[in-house]
Amino acid sequence: MFERILIANRGEIALRIIRAARELGCETVCVFSEADRNGPWLEQADQAICIGPGPSAESYLRIDRIISAAETSHADAIHPGYGFLAENAPFAEVCRDCNIEFIGPSPEAMALLGDKISCKRMAREAGTPIFPGSEEAIEDPDEALQVAREIGFPVIVKAAAGGGGRGMRIARNNDDLVEGLASAAQEAAAAFGNGAVYVEKFLEHARHVEVQCLGDKHGNAVHLYNRDCTSQRRHQKLIEEAPAPGVDPEIRDRVCESAAAMLRNARYSGAATVEFLMDRDQHFYMLEVNTRVQVEHPVTEAVTGVDIVKESIRVAAGAPLSVEQHDIELRGHAIECRVNAEDPDRGFMPQPGLVEQFAIPGGMGVRVDTHVRAGYRIPPNYDSMIGKLIVHAGDRTEAIARMDSAIGEFQIGPIKTTLPLHKRLIAAAPFVEHDFDIHWVERLLEDAAPVAAD
Ligand code: MV4
């Protein structure tokens, strides 16, 4: 096992990694920016090293400073968490060159799955369902038009290096397609330094269902079943749950096993999530693979009992997975609400500033992952997520009731948060009946009056 892990992240995920590392007997080193000088999570680390000013580009994204901090503190591993450098293959490569274990996949596996064209090829080979479309990068408009003739409109142009909704264009006719191809390629070249694009069938009404997987360095890969992340706004997830409701067990098992097979073929080590869209008839289509631990990992931990962060550290240290596929069973239902310091009544405007009141809910099946406490000042520099409220119960109906009760207990002020919106969302008919799609929250926000203050 590692002696000392450097955590190249901040906030709730830094705290989550500190807890896992401590349980495994590892010391922890946190790097932090000047804006995070008073971050409560830093008190829990064995050491904290300032690596620069508030802007991420001058601190949490500075590979040179993070590596220097690891070397001076004699850290033998780096956990990247999510965001920042978590899916940066060159960073994983620098770690390897410096003899520091990157807690995550090899740079090769990360690059293979990070490129959506090669990722789709891996899926095809593993029998993971994908959208019909081009198998390689599209070189000219005629190729794109030929693909569209074969699969039919609407189609979507996507950047091989894109993700999270960037570099996409929907095309409903030939003119759209020729235009979208050029603009997507141009945007991708500027944003990612890689202008490669591909074309696939576009699905209008879908649910976002993803499969949590874990791999080790001994050729093993398992899945921890699925999650539904359909409740989102502008590609920002709001509510996640496990398992995904309304998926027949036989279909679920087949898709989950195909996701694990894909990672096994990629010789993948660490935590990964294979994302899918699911249509009304439970047809699945792979979108992309996230090569990191995700924000929503706790709902899977709740229903499987597997500590995903501890497992990610253990496999990086060379241990085999502590679970085999047949050990992993689903128990009950879990829901997570992301608590963002944002005002839903004002276009989700971020609400940095002093948190004066912060009383968290508790009780059976209630988990709060947060780095915040009363007296903490939210810096304006970073993501607005200040915590996650996760509930676990016997079934989905009981989990919704438990979430409603827990939201009622949560008191945060004077800053505005997404909690009052969550209370409304979990009570709304489309959510209760899981008769929803990826646009349902945006539709509800357009239709309804502003959220009342709590
Ligand atoms: C799609 C799609 C429909 N058809 N691909 C958006 C983010 C990126 N991960 C892929 N995305 C989509 N890809 C095909 N072929 C619709 C989306 C999409 C979406 C996907 C998941 C969650 C929210 C979304 C919101 C808008 C569009």
Boltz pocket constraint, residues with backbone or C-beta under 6 A from the ligand:
constraints:
  - pocket:
      binder: B
      contacts: [[A, 131], [A, 156], [A, 163], [A, 164], [A, 165], [A, 166], [A, 200], [A, 201], [A, 202], [A, 203], [A, 204], [A, 208], [A, 229], [A, 230], [A, 232], [A, 235], [A, 277], [A, 287], [A, 288], [A, 438]]
      max_distance: 6.0
